[in-house]
Structure formats: C-alpha cells, structure tokens
Amino acid sequence: MIFPEGEIFYLNEVVQNLHTGAVELCMQAIVEKRKTDPHFTAYLVPMGIKYHYPKPIDSILKTRISKMESVLGIAHSEKTFPERLKEIQKTLLTREQSAHEISLSETDLYEEIVATESAILTKIEAKHQELKVTPAAIIDQSWQLSAEIRDNRPDSTSGVSQEEIAEDLRALKEVAHLSSWRPQYYENSASQDRLAEALMKMERELYDIKRPEALARRDVYVKFAKPIDLSSVLDQYKEDPRTVRHSVTKDLQSQIQTLVDRMVEECNHKKE
C-alpha cells in the first residue's frame, strides 16, 4: 500500500496532488518482469479513506480550542469555531514569521501562508546554494532540499554548525506543514470533521507533537475503484515515460477524489 500524497495534510476530504512514484514503480516492474514473462502486468487499485466523527464533538472542540487560546494568550470569545481557529492559525503564523525575521504585507490569510512558505524556503536555499533543487511545488522543494542537506551534511570545517543545520531542517519541515494550512478548508459552514482536522493540525504546530490525538472515536470509511491495468499504457510509457506517469497519476487522483466525495455524501446523509 502506498500513500502517494507524501505527507499528512489533515485535509481528509480533499485529495492533494499525488506523487508519480507509485505509477513508476509499477511500470518499472512490468518492464523488468516482461523480460522473462511477456504476459506479466501490474495493477493500481485506487482506494479512498474517509474519517468521520459519528457523534457531536462540539464540547470537545470548544475545550481544545480554548486551551490553545490560553497557551497563545488569545482572549476567549463567543465567535464561531472557524473564526476562532482562524485567529489561532494567524497567531501561529505570526510566530513563525517572527522566528524567521519575515515581514509580509498580505491581507488574505491564505496568501500570507503561501508567502511565508516561500520566504522561509528562499532564505534556506540562499544558505545552501551549492545544493541543487529542481523547481517544483513549494512542498516538493522543501523535501528535496531537506534530503540534499541530510545527504551532504557539512562537517565541522565548513563553518556551519550542526545546530544551524538542525534548525534549517526543522524550518523545512515547517514549510511542508504550512502547505496544508488552508483556512478555506474549515471556513464558513465546515463540517465537524473538517473543524477537527484543522484543530489537530494547529495542535501539531503549537505543541510540537507528531500525531495529535483524535477528538473522539471515529468511523473509518474505505472505498475502492476499478483496478487500473498499467500494461495498457506500456507502449506509450516506453515512448514518453514522464507524460504517462503524470497522466496516470492525474487519473488516479481524480478517481480517489470521487471515492472520497461519495463517502462524504454518505456521512452527511447519515447525519441527516
């Protein structure tokens, strides 16, 4: 089983851009095995997973939001959960900007998050100009640069301390996390599932914990789509592997999103 999103985004109802590695692994397996077995093939089985709180969690949301507000020095209010979560997210973002001496003028929170990601990444890239990173989405660049720094970690004669390297790696991890900070996901009339995911994401940041505890018992829905026989694109792959990788991956993402959408509808129907 492969989770081709590559990161835990806490955006359970919106499939993020998939990496092409799963497709490439299967295609390479077909190419290799057909040297001895001309009928060998490999399948991708699209699978969607949806977590759902079957019972109301308003009281738990209120308690855990209030705790974060207290830690951050934010006054408790009678605002809606999305408004309070947005204020917490803005405060956490301001702390991150201050830690990296970043000053921005964006008024939209989403745009400010993206600008912060880019600014942190640019600062670290400038310190490691000898390392090559392929232009890509910000999260991919942060992963690439992290891997390059780990593989080419300078020694004590380079003038760069191990503490500084560790801080750069931490900052790049933060860039990856910021890629999932999407306030539009939980704004307005968001379901309690989405609110819970946003809360857990902010707890991960505030308390520096790898896996925040779920708010309550959750049901897990799983759906499968029709397996994809990759031998059907083998000839095209041999001619243009990159195009085939991206095309199949895009189709895979679309199918998984359709599965997730169906499960969201089922959850909403049960609630009604």
Secondary structure, DSSP 4 states (H G I P E B T S, - for coil): ---TT-S--S-TTSPPPPPSHHHHHHHHHHHHHTTT-TT---EE--EEEEEE--S--HHHHHHHHHHHHHHHTPPP-S--HHHHHHHHHHHHHHHHHHHTT------SHHHHHHHHHHHHHHHHHHHTTTS------HHHHHHHHHHHHHHT---GGGS--HHHHHHHHHHHHHHHHHTT--GGGTSSS--HHHHHHHHHHHHHHHHT-SSPPPSS--EEEEEE---EEGGGGHHHHHH-HHHHHHHHHHHHHHHHHHHHHHHHHHHHHHH-
